[in-house]
Amino acid sequence: MTPDEQKIKCWLRILAFLLVGCAGFVLIIWMTSKRGVGVEGDGVFYIYMARCLSGLDLFGWPSQGVSLWQHYPPLFPIIMALIHWLGGPDPLYTARWLNAFFFGMNICLVGILLYRYTKNFWLSMIGVSWMLVRIDNLYSYSMAMTEPLFIFLTLLWLFFITDFMETKSRISFGFCSMAAGLACLTRFAGIPLVLTGALLLFFQKDWLKSRIWAVAFGCLSLLPLTLWGVVNFLHSGHWTDRMISFHPLSILGMKGYPGLINHLSTGETDLVLVLMLGMVLLGWMIFRNRDSWALKGVPNSTMRFITIIVFFIFFYFVSWGIVVGFLDSLAKRGRYFLPVEVFELFFCLLCVHLLFSVTRSSRLLKSTFAILLMTYVIGLNLPGALAWGVVRYNEGVAFDRREWDKSAIISEVKKISADTLIYSNNFMALYFLTGRRALPLAYQKDPLSLRPNLAYNDQIKQMKEALSRQRAVLVYGLMKFKMPGMVSEEELKKEIPLKMLVKVADGQIYVYSPSIKESKSTI
């Protein structure tokens, strides 16, 4: 095959990956076309921050204020606000199109990276298919969350750091550093990218140059996050409002890890056997070739790619343990590990490729096995993905679920006058569904650090004063939402004399007054 024919073949492969990526883009747009992009939790704050930046919501959140900008790395809201400033739609609709775009691009990048290091089209299509039909991916990319952007930047980092380590191109180094830096400004989970890249660059063959490249990469990658921290410090005296507190990582916390442990515990078997076989195979090859990375029939670039993947998975897992143990007890949720699942996929398929290479399997055997494995992955995931997609289209998820349309408590809140101050156990749902910014209830423990809230009594006192002196109400219920550490309805009644003003199927509205009459004149 001539070089021109090889180039044409390569571009046809990339076109195939791009077409599957377009299918992913259309799939996300279709799933969110009826009920909209899913919004809950942090997504509410991302949308709110973007609206503030773009001038759509300038009044400020009474319960949060500027601390939102110190709590969440701001790249995703900045992008949404910039698009609106350039004439785009409201950030709520921008998030939908952005995440659909990132879904398509991430599918394409997974295919390109796998084909680059396996030269096997059908093996690459396994990864592309897995990205397209996995329910966890469809859920995450249909939500107004930062994971799609973060995974996109992570894959760009992986593409450019491997290219730099092979070619020493300064352009690749610049893009690699920029991708890692922007990933850190999207999620704190981007720091493992910096650690992995700096460590791998540090141990290159050329002693002096490798140290220079490693230091330069670390400095450039951490620059955006550092500048954001400096702005926070100049404004409030704190780099971020995250509180450091030790709370040991329990065995139960391991259930939040959606990799091999979760696959085995939930009975999911896709790629697990391949992963286990690959780990044994890789360990055997490393032991047999411990004096050299070179393997017969396996390019050094492929082994270097696997090394990067293994190091990233290790640092990401360690960083998760540190985050859960010291910063954010809620990080054990599955979405935290969505990026590392992509790297696990790379590892599994590359181990299959190594097995083919070491055993010198024929091209026919490689393609047949890859097609069968791809069929298995699609057959295992596609029926559930289609069923979930239809439900997602018709019923929605999170705060855009159909059941919220019939919420009686939301209807009652909409009747409350605009100048009435609202406290609520689900203040995020109130903002998204009614546009009203409500204050959260007091917390007995910080939901992230699990430390006892020393300001709890002061917060109860402030709530009591606000309810007694202002036009204020307490809205409780809203699908029985309760953040960890938040005071319960029963405990709150013991602290503050409350009178039920409205009671409906999914919530209650209270006012402060031990002797209030049964009247709705307060609202």
Disulfide bonds with the S-S distance in Angstrom:
none
